[in-house]
Amino acid sequence: MPEYHQKADPPSPRRFGPQILPSLGGDGVREVVCALVEGRPVALTLGEDRSARVWDMLDHRQMGRPVTPSATQPVWGVAYGELEQRPVAVLVGGGVRVRDLRSRRQAGPPLFDSRDIGVINSLACGTLHGRPVALAVAGGERVRVWDLEEHRRIGTNAPARYAAQLPTSWRDPATGDVHDLTRPLVDQDGSRWKLVDYDGTEPIVCEYPLSRTTLGIADAHAEYGFDEVVTSRHQA
């Protein structure tokens, strides 16, 4: 018996009302985030020139100078949040950084300072159990969550190490492999590595001589091979 499939009608285009304000930010706005700041509606825009600007939507003026992650870094992503009842912008550029929108100063150390190699694909702010948090999709694989209040208490300078205590073992959730971190880290070429930090998700390692270039241990093992310290799930 033949089968008959009814074709769905194409969706009708949505119609919007007339524009009520002049365009904000000129041409080439890549992202826009809207919020209420001290009772006034504002728009936080990311332009093609990779700068973030704050606009008062009632009188259509730019509020202060452009917001940047650092003096030398362009902006690649933006989100709006609140920290201790102060408006903040969370920006991607040379890491993930928090800027106080009133003072334009950095609020705490970088959330993600590019030591664990990866790309931030998406960024958002919200609350978790009443505390302000920032969420980021890193490398298209993981969602990382940061407590903004806790990071502000750390201070403006990033510490040499975030973790109070380094793990002695770690199981890769993607493969099930178990890494014994009490043993020396030596790759397949005989090069020595050191466990330098733990970001709450994965141990961070660095090859000798130590430098600012570091890797998550899963990526380092996949690329260089730490076979002497890794037990696969098939061997366990």
C-alpha positions as CSV (number, residue, x, y, z in Angstrom):
1,M,0.0,0.0,0.0
2,P,1.6,3.3,-1.0
3,E,2.5,5.8,1.8
4,Y,1.4,9.4,1.6
5,H,3.3,12.2,3.3
6,Q,1.7,15.6,3.8
7,K,4.1,18.4,3.1
8,A,4.2,21.1,5.8
9,D,3.4,24.6,4.6
10,P,6.5,26.9,4.7
11,P,6.5,29.1,7.8
12,S,5.1,32.5,7.2
13,P,7.7,35.3,7.7
14,R,7.3,37.2,10.9
15,R,6.4,40.8,10.7
16,F,7.8,43.3,13.1
17,G,6.5,46.7,14.0
18,P,8.2,50.0,13.0
19,Q,11.6,50.8,14.4
20,I,11.1,53.0,17.4
21,L,14.7,54.2,17.9
22,P,17.6,55.0,15.6
23,S,20.1,52.1,15.1
24,L,22.7,51.6,17.9
25,G,26.4,51.3,17.2
26,G,26.4,52.1,13.5
27,D,27.0,49.3,11.0
28,G,28.4,45.8,11.7
29,V,27.0,44.9,15.1
30,R,27.7,41.2,15.7
31,E,26.0,40.6,19.1
32,V,23.7,42.5,21.4
33,V,22.7,41.9,25.0
34,C,19.9,43.9,26.7
35,A,19.6,44.5,30.4
36,L,18.4,46.9,33.1
37,V,21.1,48.9,34.8
38,E,19.9,50.9,37.8
39,G,16.4,50.8,36.3
40,R,17.4,52.0,32.8
41,P,17.3,49.8,29.8
42,V,20.7,49.4,28.2
43,A,22.2,47.5,25.3
44,L,25.7,46.0,25.3
45,T,26.8,45.6,21.7
46,L,29.8,43.8,20.1
47,G,30.8,45.5,16.8
48,E,32.7,44.4,13.7
49,D,35.6,46.4,15.0
50,R,35.7,43.9,18.0
51,S,34.9,46.5,20.6
52,A,32.1,46.3,23.1
53,R,29.9,49.4,23.8
54,V,27.2,50.2,26.3
55,W,24.2,52.2,25.1
56,D,21.4,54.0,27.1
57,M,18.3,53.0,25.1
58,L,16.2,55.8,26.5
59,D,18.2,58.7,25.2
60,H,20.2,56.7,22.7
61,R,23.7,57.6,23.8
62,Q,26.8,55.7,24.4
63,M,27.7,55.3,28.1
64,G,31.4,55.8,28.6
65,R,34.3,54.5,26.5
66,P,34.3,51.1,24.8
67,V,34.8,48.1,27.1
68,T,37.7,45.7,26.3
69,P,39.1,42.7,28.0
70,S,42.6,44.2,28.1
71,A,44.5,47.1,26.5
72,T,45.7,44.9,23.7
73,Q,43.0,42.3,23.1
74,P,39.9,42.6,20.8
75,V,36.5,41.4,22.0
76,W,35.2,38.1,20.5
77,G,32.1,37.5,22.7
78,V,30.1,39.4,25.4
79,A,27.6,38.7,28.1
80,Y,26.0,40.9,30.8
81,G,25.9,40.0,34.5
82,E,25.7,41.5,38.0
83,L,28.4,41.2,40.7
84,E,27.7,42.5,44.2
85,Q,24.8,44.6,42.8
86,R,27.1,46.2,40.2
87,P,26.7,45.7,36.5
88,V,29.5,43.8,34.8
89,A,30.4,42.7,31.3
90,V,31.9,39.3,30.8
91,L,34.2,39.5,27.7
92,V,36.0,36.9,25.6
93,G,39.4,38.2,24.4
94,G,42.8,37.0,25.6
95,G,40.8,34.8,28.0
96,V,37.5,35.4,29.7
97,R,37.5,38.6,31.8
98,V,35.0,40.5,33.9
99,R,34.8,44.3,33.6
100,D,32.9,46.6,36.0
101,L,30.7,48.7,33.7
102,R,30.7,51.7,36.1
103,S,34.5,52.0,36.6
104,R,35.5,50.0,33.5
105,R,38.1,48.2,35.7
106,Q,38.7,44.5,35.7
107,A,36.8,42.7,38.5
108,G,39.0,39.8,39.6
109,P,41.4,37.7,37.7
110,P,40.6,36.1,34.3
111,L,38.1,33.4,34.5
112,F,39.8,31.5,31.6
113,D,43.3,32.7,30.9
114,S,44.0,30.5,27.8
115,R,46.5,28.2,29.7
116,D,44.1,25.3,29.0
117,I,44.1,25.5,25.2
118,G,40.6,25.9,23.8
119,V,38.2,28.2,22.1
120,I,35.2,29.9,23.8
121,N,32.2,29.3,21.4
122,S,29.4,30.7,23.5
123,L,29.1,32.8,26.7
124,A,26.2,33.6,29.1
125,C,25.6,34.9,32.7
126,G,23.0,33.8,35.2
127,T,22.6,32.8,38.8
128,L,23.1,29.4,40.6
129,H,21.6,29.0,44.1
130,G,21.5,32.8,44.3
131,R,25.1,33.4,43.3
132,P,26.2,35.1,40.0
133,V,27.8,32.7,37.6
134,A,29.3,32.9,34.1
135,L,29.0,29.9,31.7
136,A,31.0,29.3,28.6
137,V,31.1,26.5,26.0
138,A,34.8,25.7,25.6
139,G,36.0,24.0,22.4
140,G,32.4,23.0,21.5
141,E,32.7,20.1,24.0
142,R,32.3,21.3,27.6
143,V,30.4,23.9,29.5
144,R,32.5,25.6,32.2
145,V,30.9,27.5,35.1
146,W,32.5,30.1,37.2
147,D,31.4,31.7,40.5
148,L,31.9,35.5,39.9
149,E,31.9,36.4,43.5
150,E,34.6,33.8,44.4
151,H,36.8,35.0,41.5
152,R,36.5,38.7,42.7
153,R,37.8,37.7,46.1
154,I,40.9,36.2,44.5
155,G,42.1,39.7,43.5
156,T,43.0,41.3,40.2
157,N,46.2,39.3,39.7
158,A,45.9,35.7,38.5
159,P,47.6,33.3,41.0
160,A,50.3,30.9,39.9
161,R,47.8,28.1,40.7
162,Y,44.1,28.1,41.2
163,A,43.6,24.7,42.8
164,A,44.3,24.5,46.6
165,Q,45.2,20.9,46.1
166,L,46.3,19.0,43.0
167,P,44.6,15.6,42.3
168,T,46.5,12.3,42.6
169,S,44.5,10.6,39.9
170,W,41.9,11.6,37.2
171,R,39.5,9.7,35.1
172,D,38.8,11.0,31.6
173,P,35.0,11.2,31.3
174,A,35.2,10.9,27.5
175,T,37.3,7.7,27.3
176,G,37.2,6.2,30.8
177,D,41.1,6.2,31.0
178,V,42.5,6.7,34.5
179,H,45.6,8.9,34.9
180,D,47.9,8.1,37.9
181,L,49.2,11.6,38.7
182,T,51.6,10.4,41.5
183,R,54.0,9.1,38.9
184,P,56.4,11.1,36.7
185,L,54.8,12.5,33.6
186,V,57.0,11.4,30.6
187,D,55.7,11.4,27.1
188,Q,56.5,8.9,24.3
189,D,59.5,11.0,23.2
190,G,61.0,11.0,26.7
191,S,60.1,14.6,27.4
192,R,59.2,15.5,31.0
193,W,56.0,17.2,31.9
194,K,54.6,18.7,35.2
195,L,51.1,18.8,36.6
196,V,50.7,22.6,37.3
197,D,47.1,23.1,38.1
198,Y,43.5,21.7,38.2
199,D,40.7,23.8,36.8
200,G,37.9,21.8,38.5
201,T,37.3,19.8,35.3
202,E,40.7,18.5,34.2
203,P,44.3,18.6,35.3
204,I,46.5,21.1,33.5
205,V,50.1,20.0,32.5
206,C,53.1,21.8,31.1
207,E,56.2,20.5,29.3
208,Y,59.7,21.2,30.8
209,P,61.1,23.8,30.7
210,L,58.0,25.3,32.2
211,S,56.3,28.1,30.2
212,R,52.9,29.8,29.8
213,T,51.9,27.2,27.1
214,T,49.9,24.5,28.9
215,L,47.4,21.8,27.9
216,G,44.6,19.9,29.5
217,I,46.0,16.4,30.3
218,A,43.6,14.7,27.9
219,D,44.7,16.7,24.9
220,A,48.4,16.3,26.0
221,H,48.0,12.5,26.3
222,A,46.3,12.3,22.9
223,E,49.0,14.3,21.2
224,Y,52.2,13.2,23.1
225,G,51.2,10.0,24.9
226,F,51.6,9.5,28.7
227,D,51.2,5.7,28.4
228,E,53.2,5.0,31.6
229,V,50.7,6.8,33.8
230,V,47.4,6.0,31.9
231,T,45.3,2.9,32.4
232,S,42.7,2.5,29.8
233,R,39.2,1.4,30.7
234,H,39.9,-1.9,28.8
235,Q,42.8,-2.6,31.1
236,A,41.1,-1.7,34.3
